[in-house]
Amino acid sequence: TSGLLTQCEKDGKWKDLLDLYESIAVAIPERASTFELQKFGTMIGPADMSDEGYSYGRILATKYATDIASLRTLARTTLNSPQVKKRDIEWAFEIAKAADALGKGEEPRAAEIMALAYFSKGDREKAIENAERAIRLQDNVKLRKIYETQLEKYRKDEPKPVPYTPRVQP
């Protein structure tokens, strides 16, 4: 798919790549969510199809309402992907809350997404509170270090959405 992605970025014709994600999802149903989430990220990111992408994202949020990993990915992509041009912060916040609720407040990755969602909404205090909870819950040393780095960012940086940064072509 990476060669096709590069071609789409050059010619602006995204249908073939989006169709490819769909056909792979159908062909490998046990991995469907992976390719559907990639399609979502492509739509709201490099394809610059925000309205259609968020409509598709809402379908995925319903389809995977009991899949914490898929909900986390929808929220993270929306809040943090560097290629997303239009961030639906309120929707991502609701998806992050749904993921955290599925994890009953005890899933560290969901807590970390909540921290990012609060920070993106401009709420430093709640971002710090959730980042600290993610650190307490996380037993993976590498991930805990990443969360600690994020916590420092939440403490010192201005709370706001991540800006879109255009990709520089080599």
N, C-alpha and C positions, 0 to 999 in steps of 0.2 A: 504493500500500500504506500510506502514512502515515495517511490518513484512516481506513482499516480498523484500523490499529494503535491509533489514538486511541480508536476505538469499543471495541476489545477491552479496552483498559486501563480503560475506564469500566464495561463490563458483565461483564468476566471470561470472556467466551466467545471462546476462541482458535481453535477448529476452523476457522472460515472463513479466517482469515489463514494458518494452517499449511497448509491445503489449497491456498490460492492460491499459496504458495511452491512447493508440489509441482507444481501444474499449469503454472506458468511454467517450472520446471525441465524438465518433459517437452516443453513447446512449443518451448523454445529450448535444445536439448541442448548446444550449444557453450558456453552460459553456465550450465549446470545447477549447477555447483559454487557459483557465487555465490549462487543462491537457496536451495540446500540449506544453505549455511553461515549464511545469514540466518535460516533456519528454526531451526537449532541455537541461534544466539544468542538468538532470541526465546524458545525453549523454556527455556533455562537462565537467562534474564534476566526480562523483564517478565511472561512467562506463568507463571513460578514452577513449572515442570514439570521439576525437576532430574533425577529418576530417568529419566523418559522421554527427556529431552534428552540426558543422557550416554549412554544406550543408543543413541540416534540418532547421537550424535557418534562412538561406537565404529564404527558402520557406515560413517560417512563417512571415518573414519581408515583403515579397510581399503580402501574404494572408491578413495580418493585417496592411497594409500600411496606413490606415486611422484610426487606433485604437491606440491612444496615449499611453494608459496604457500598451498594449502589446509591443509596441516599447520600452517604458521605461524599461519594465521587461527584454527584450532581452539584452539591453545595460547593465543594472545593473547586471544581472546574469553573463555576460561576464566579466565585470570590477571588480566585487566585491564579487562574491560567493567564499567562502573560499576553496571549493573543486575543483575549476577549475584549471587544471594543465597547460593548454596552453591557454593563453588569446590572442584573436585576437583584439588587441587594435584599429587598424585602422577601422575594421568593426564595432566594438562597437561605435566608435566615429561617424561614418556615421549614425548609427541607432539613436544615441543620438541627432545628428543634425536634423534628420528627425522628431523625437518626438518634439523637440523644435520648429521646423518650423510649425508643426501641431498646436501647442499651441500658435502660433504667438508671441513667446517670452514672453507671459504673464502667462504661466502655471508654478507655482513654482516647481513642482516635475520634470518637464522637465529641468528647469534651474539648479536644483540640480544635475541631471544626467550629464548635460553639464559640470558642475564644476568637477565632478568625472572623466569624460572623458578627460578633459584638464589636470588634475592632473596626470592621468595615462599616458598621452603622455609626461609628463615632463614640462608642461607649467604652472608654478605657477601663473603668473600674470593673465592669462585667467581663471584659476581655481578660484582664489579669486574674480575676477570680476563677474563670473557666480554665485558663492556662495552668494555674496552680493545681487545679483539680486533675487536669490531664497528666501533669507531672507526678502527682501522688499515685494515680492509678496505673501509670505505665511501668511495667517491669522490664521492658526491653531497653537496655542501656543506651543504644544508639538513638532510638526514638526519643528517649527522655532527654538526651543532650540537645536534640533538635527542638524539642518543646521548650527547654530552658533558654535556648537562643531566641526563640519566638517571644518568650515572656519578657526578655530584656528589651526587645523591639517594642513590645506593647507598653513597657514602662517609659521608654524614652521618645518614641516617635509619635507624631500627630496621628490620632486615630481617624482613619478615613479609608475609603475603598482603594484597592491597588489600582494605580493608573495603567492604562493601556500603553505598552511600549512596543512600537513597530519593530518588526524583525529586520535586521540589517542584512542585506544580501551580500555574500562574499564577492 
